[in-house]
């Protein structure tokens, strides 16, 4: 996940490191990582390289130099400005941002744009869920034409998440499986993967305590042996993104956790 190898940006736990994001690509290459999940924040989004042709070209140049590509985009923008916002202006602006992001993702060769529907953008309330469906349906043909997945991360229980996927009725609607968030919510891993395992296209590696905060990998409620066993059984081939616990500096705590998780990855 972008920023995990760098010091925090303005003290934020997760954010696009505006002004020094380029530095992370060579560090990632040195660690033998092959991709970075780019972040689009709400704050200063217009300065994000994902939002301009010049920025896209810069990402392409750095990828060529380092061999580290951008395979996925985590659009945290939509947590602060949900597509299903009750404010019509916010909702319309967000739809425009999503369409632009999908187009630029295609140029970069990105497979997935992840839309987090958690916390303040949660779909747990029935009216929010209905509004989200109404807003996302017209965008699906755009994603299908471009060949870019709209990858959903939600806090819905497995049956309701499955129903949402079925309602949207498109192979371009996929699932971001966040190991730590599911562990924190107390969801049953087998139920989750039975419900929508074949639609998972992006996995976030994280650990959290039950109903609690992120912790060092292996110290929380996540059952990593079972998760990776089941992902192997369903023949998951997508990216594994380290969205693990971080401190102010980033790199050293990342390396420790990366070394810990390797036994499941290789």
PEJOQUI-V486755 format. One record per residue. N is the residue number from 1. BURIAL is I if it has 24 or more other C-alpha atoms within 12 Angstrom, else O. Layout:
# PEJOQUI-V486755
N:BURIAL
N:BURIAL
This chain:
# PEJOQUI-V486755
1:I
2:I
3:I
4:I
5:I
6:I
7:I
8:I
9:I
10:O
11:O
12:O
13:I
14:I
15:I
16:I
17:I
18:I
19:O
20:O
21:I
22:I
23:I
24:I
25:I
26:I
27:I
28:I
29:O
30:O
31:O
32:O
33:I
34:I
35:I
36:I
37:I
38:I
39:I
40:I
41:I
42:I
43:O
44:O
45:I
46:O
47:O
48:I
49:I
50:I
51:I
52:O
53:O
54:O
55:O
56:I
57:O
58:O
59:I
60:I
61:O
62:I
63:I
64:O
65:O
66:I
67:I
68:I
69:I
70:I
71:I
72:I
73:I
74:I
75:I
76:I
77:I
78:I
79:I
80:I
81:I
82:I
83:I
84:I
85:I
86:O
87:O
88:O
89:O
90:O
91:I
92:O
93:O
94:I
95:I
96:O
97:I
98:I
99:I
100:I
101:I
102:I
103:I
104:I
105:I
106:I
107:I
108:I
109:I
110:I
111:I
112:I
113:I
114:I
115:I
116:I
117:I
118:I
119:O
120:O
121:I
122:I
123:I
124:O
125:O
126:O
127:O
128:O
129:I
130:O
131:I
132:I
133:I
134:O
135:I
136:I
137:I
138:O
139:I
140:I
141:O
142:I
143:I
144:I
145:O
146:I
147:I
148:I
149:I
150:I
151:I
152:I
153:I
154:I
155:I
156:I
157:I
158:I
159:O
160:O
161:I
162:I
163:O
164:I
165:I
166:O
167:O
168:I
169:O
170:I
171:I
172:I
173:I
174:I
175:I
176:I
177:I
178:I
179:I
180:I
181:I
182:I
183:I
184:I
185:I
186:I
187:I
188:O
189:I
190:O
191:O
192:I
193:I
194:O
195:I
196:I
197:I
198:I
199:I
200:I
201:I
202:I
203:I
204:I
205:I
206:I
207:I
208:I
209:I
210:O
211:O
212:O
213:O
214:I
215:I
216:I
217:I
218:I
219:O
220:I
221:I
222:I
223:I
224:I
225:O
226:O
227:I
228:I
229:O
230:O
231:I
232:O
233:O
234:O
235:O
236:I
237:O
238:I
239:I
240:I
241:I
242:I
243:I
244:I
245:I
246:I
247:I
248:O
249:O
250:I
251:I
252:O
253:I
254:I
255:I
256:O
257:I
258:I
259:O
260:O
261:I
262:O
263:O
264:O
265:O
266:O
